[in-house]
Amino acid sequence: MHILYWKEVFNNFCQFWYLDRKFTITVTAALFAPLCYLKQLSFLRHTGPLGIISMLYVVLLTVYQYFVAHNVNKGTIKTSADSFINVLSIIPVICFGYQVNEVIIPMYYSMKDRCMKNFYKSASLAWGTLIFMYCAVGYFGYMTFGSNVLPDIIQMFDAKDPLVIIGICALIIKMSVTYPQMSFVGRGAFIGVYSIVSKKSEKDLEKKEARRRYFISSLWFISTLFIGLFAPDIGIVIEILGVLSVANVFIFPSICLVCLTKRTDLRLTNFTKFAFVLGAIILTSFGIVVMILVVYQVYIDISTLGEQASAALCVA
């Protein structure tokens, strides 16, 4: 039975190999890979609008589906979480989204007329746009499909609809043109750690900057592509990254807060120091609890995927 299953899989792959997700992801990633090797983010101002337009199209598509979808099984419309643990499990995803906004630092550096006034205008416009898109997709998506909605809402639409096909292409464009920004931040972090460990000056780092940039960007690109191709579920990947984001949002700033109390040049009062340390303890404890719960949730999700895979093989 297993032999017949794998034979059928192989035959389907030979007939429709160009539709296999591993092939399409690899080709798409290769087409946009050169954007990851740019020295500065200033060039991405030409591709950035494509990502915004693509996401706006998906938002409008979700709103459109709300008005045209009929006889949809919405399941149960929930107004509250099933348990407090479910609420905590969402926090790493929020932290992950917050951590992604760290790209704003190199974007500020790449601004042509760099000043805080222009920075506030750009940041406010970006945040306002994001809030609009998140709320619109969340509200209309949930009101259309209810509790049966999938994490990837585009999977709920009719794939034969030309508007939906355009939406899928829009998502591909959006992810392709925004990935280099995240890669830029990751590369900068690696270079920063390397400069601290090697104790080299900025002038020395500039000598082999191109070689170092190509190497780190290639390593980053290949590793993320490997994860994208072979990860069983992107939701699990986001949960794992969310665990690291919780540490970055709650634990590491708490450590910095404790170190801040030891600085003598700030002349902090004893009450202020006590408040800082107490706040650091509370934030650290909360972050550790959330991390443990999410790790447990990841274990359950991976076990569930394994059971589903085994069941599929048995049915085949």
C-alpha positions in Angstrom: 0.0 0.0 0.0 2.8 2.4 0.8 4.6 1.5 -2.5 1.4 2.3 -4.4 1.1 5.6 -2.6 4.6 6.7 -3.4 4.2 5.5 -6.9 1.2 7.7 -7.3 3.0 10.7 -5.8 5.9 10.2 -8.2 3.6 10.0 -11.2 1.7 13.1 -10.2 5.0 14.9 -9.7 6.2 13.9 -13.1 3.0 15.1 -14.7 2.7 18.4 -12.8 6.2 19.0 -11.5 6.0 22.7 -12.5 3.1 23.1 -10.1 4.9 21.5 -7.1 5.3 24.1 -4.3 9.0 23.2 -3.9 9.6 24.1 -7.5 7.5 27.3 -7.6 9.0 28.6 -4.3 12.5 27.9 -5.4 12.0 29.7 -8.8 10.2 32.6 -7.2 12.9 33.0 -4.6 15.7 32.8 -7.2 14.1 35.6 -9.2 14.0 38.0 -6.3 17.2 36.8 -4.6 19.4 39.7 -6.1 17.4 42.2 -3.9 18.9 40.5 -0.8 22.5 41.5 -1.8 21.9 45.2 -1.9 24.1 47.3 0.3 21.5 49.8 1.2 17.7 49.8 1.4 17.3 52.9 -0.7 16.8 50.9 -3.9 13.8 49.1 -2.4 11.7 52.3 -2.6 11.1 51.3 -6.2 9.7 47.8 -5.2 8.1 48.8 -1.9 4.9 50.2 -3.5 4.3 46.9 -5.2 4.0 45.2 -1.8 1.6 47.9 -0.5 -0.6 47.6 -3.7 -0.5 43.8 -3.5 -1.7 43.8 0.1 -4.4 46.3 -0.6 -5.7 44.1 -3.3 -5.9 41.1 -0.9 -7.8 43.3 1.6 -10.3 44.4 -1.1 -10.6 40.8 -2.2 -11.5 39.7 1.4 -14.1 42.5 1.6 -15.5 41.5 -1.8 -15.9 37.9 -0.7 -17.9 39.0 2.3 -20.6 40.5 0.0 -20.6 37.7 -2.6 -20.2 34.6 -0.5 -23.5 32.8 0.2 -24.4 29.7 2.1 -21.0 29.5 3.8 -20.7 27.2 6.8 -19.4 29.7 9.4 -19.3 27.3 12.3 -19.6 29.0 15.6 -19.1 32.8 15.8 -17.0 33.2 19.0 -16.8 36.4 20.9 -14.3 35.2 23.5 -11.4 32.8 23.7 -11.9 29.2 24.8 -9.3 29.5 27.6 -6.7 31.8 29.0 -4.0 29.7 27.5 -5.3 30.4 24.0 -5.0 34.1 24.8 -1.4 33.6 25.9 -0.6 31.6 22.7 -1.4 34.6 20.6 1.2 36.8 22.3 4.2 35.3 20.6 2.6 36.0 17.2 2.1 39.6 18.2 5.7 39.8 19.5 6.8 38.4 16.2 5.0 41.1 14.3 6.4 43.7 16.6 9.9 42.4 16.1 9.5 42.6 12.3 9.1 46.4 12.7 12.8 46.6 13.6 13.4 47.2 9.9 12.3 50.7 10.6 15.8 51.5 11.9 17.7 50.9 8.6 14.8 52.5 6.7 15.3 55.7 8.8 19.0 55.6 7.9 18.1 55.3 4.2 15.8 58.3 4.2 16.9 61.0 1.8 15.8 63.9 4.0 16.5 62.3 7.3 14.9 64.1 10.3 12.6 63.1 13.0 9.7 65.1 11.6 9.7 63.2 8.3 10.3 60.0 10.2 7.2 60.6 12.3 5.1 61.3 9.2 6.4 58.1 7.4 5.9 55.9 10.5 2.4 57.3 11.2 1.3 56.7 7.6 2.8 53.2 7.6 1.2 52.2 10.9 -2.2 53.7 9.9 -2.1 51.7 6.7 -1.2 48.5 8.5 -3.9 49.0 11.1 -6.5 49.5 8.4 -5.4 46.4 6.5 -5.2 44.1 9.5 -8.6 45.2 10.9 -10.3 44.9 7.5 -9.0 41.5 6.7 -9.6 40.2 10.3 -13.2 41.6 10.5 -14.5 40.7 7.1 -12.7 37.4 7.0 -14.1 36.3 10.3 -17.6 37.6 9.5 -17.5 35.6 6.2 -16.2 32.3 7.4 -16.6 32.4 11.2 -14.6 30.0 13.3 -14.0 27.8 10.2 -11.7 30.4 8.8 -8.2 29.1 8.1 -4.9 30.9 9.1 -4.3 31.6 5.5 -7.6 33.1 4.4 -6.7 32.9 0.7 -7.3 29.2 1.0 -11.0 29.8 1.8 -11.6 31.4 -1.6 -12.5 29.6 -4.9 -9.2 29.0 -6.7 -10.9 28.9 -10.1 -12.0 32.5 -9.7 -9.7 34.8 -11.7 -9.9 37.5 -9.0 -8.6 34.9 -6.5 -5.8 33.9 -8.8 -4.7 37.5 -9.1 -4.8 37.7 -5.2 -2.5 34.7 -5.0 -0.1 36.4 -7.4 -0.4 39.6 -5.3 0.7 37.7 -2.2 3.7 36.2 -4.0 4.8 39.7 -5.1 4.2 41.1 -1.6 6.3 38.4 0.1 9.0 38.6 -2.5 9.5 42.4 -2.3 9.3 42.6 1.5 11.7 39.7 2.3 14.9 41.6 1.3 14.1 44.2 4.1 14.0 41.4 6.7 17.2 39.9 5.2 18.9 43.3 5.5 18.1 43.5 9.2 19.3 40.0 9.9 22.5 40.6 7.9 23.2 43.8 9.9 22.8 41.9 13.2 25.3 39.3 12.1 27.8 42.0 11.0 27.3 43.8 14.3 28.1 40.6 16.3 31.1 40.0 14.1 32.4 43.5 14.6 32.1 43.1 18.4 33.8 39.6 18.4 36.6 40.6 16.0 37.0 44.0 17.6 37.6 45.6 14.2 37.1 49.2 13.4 34.6 50.5 10.9 37.4 51.2 8.5 38.7 47.6 8.7 35.2 46.2 8.2 34.7 48.2 5.1 37.7 46.5 3.3 36.0 43.2 2.8 32.4 44.5 3.1 31.2 43.1 -0.2 32.6 39.6 0.3 31.1 39.5 3.8 27.7 40.8 2.6 27.5 38.2 -0.2 28.4 35.4 2.2 26.0 36.3 5.0 23.2 37.1 2.5 23.6 33.8 0.7 23.7 31.9 4.0 20.5 33.7 5.2 18.7 33.1 1.9 19.6 29.4 1.6 18.6 28.7 5.2 15.2 30.5 5.0 14.5 28.8 1.6 15.3 25.4 3.2 12.9 26.1 6.0 10.2 27.3 3.6 10.5 24.1 1.5 10.6 21.5 4.2 8.7 23.0 7.2 5.5 20.9 7.8 3.5 24.0 8.6 4.4 27.7 8.5 2.3 28.3 11.6 4.7 26.2 13.6 7.6 28.2 12.3 5.9 31.4 13.3 5.3 30.0 16.8 8.9 29.0 17.2 10.1 32.4 16.0 7.5 33.9 18.3 9.2 32.2 21.3 12.4 34.0 20.4 10.4 37.3 19.9 9.0 37.0 23.4 12.5 36.9 24.7 13.4 39.9 22.6 10.4 41.9 23.8 10.1 40.9 27.5 13.3 39.2 28.8 16.1 41.1 27.1 14.7 44.6 27.8 14.2 43.5 31.4 17.9 42.7 31.6 18.7 46.1 30.2 16.4 47.7 32.8 18.3 46.0 35.6 21.6 47.2 34.1 20.1 50.7 33.9 19.7 50.8 37.7 23.5 50.2 38.1 24.4 53.4 36.2 25.6 56.1 38.5 25.4 58.9 36.0 21.6 58.8 36.0 21.4 59.5 39.7 18.3 57.4 40.2 16.5 57.3 43.5 16.1 54.1 45.5 12.4 54.0 44.8 13.0 54.3 41.1 15.6 51.6 41.2 13.2 49.3 43.1 10.5 50.0 40.6 12.8 49.2 37.7 13.9 45.9 39.2 10.4 44.9 40.2 9.2 45.7 36.7 12.0 43.7 35.2 11.1 40.7 37.4 7.5 40.8 36.4 8.2 41.1 32.7 10.8 38.4 32.8 8.5 36.0 34.7 5.7 36.7 32.2 8.0 36.1 29.2 9.2 32.8 30.7 5.6 31.6 31.3 4.5 32.5 27.8 7.6 30.8 26.3 6.9 27.5 28.2 3.3 27.5 27.1 4.1 28.2 23.5 6.8 25.5 23.4 4.2 23.1 24.8 1.7 24.2 22.1 4.4 23.7 19.4 4.9 20.2 20.7 1.2 19.5 20.4 1.0 20.9 16.9 4.0 18.9 15.7 2.4 15.7 17.2 -0.9 16.5 15.5 0.9 16.9 12.1 2.6 13.6 12.6 -0.7 11.8 13.3 -2.3 13.4 10.3 0.6 12.3 8.1 0.4 8.8 9.4 -3.3 8.7 8.8 -2.9 9.9 5.3 -0.4 7.2 4.5 -2.7 4.5 5.9 -5.7 5.8 3.9 -3.6 5.8 0.7 
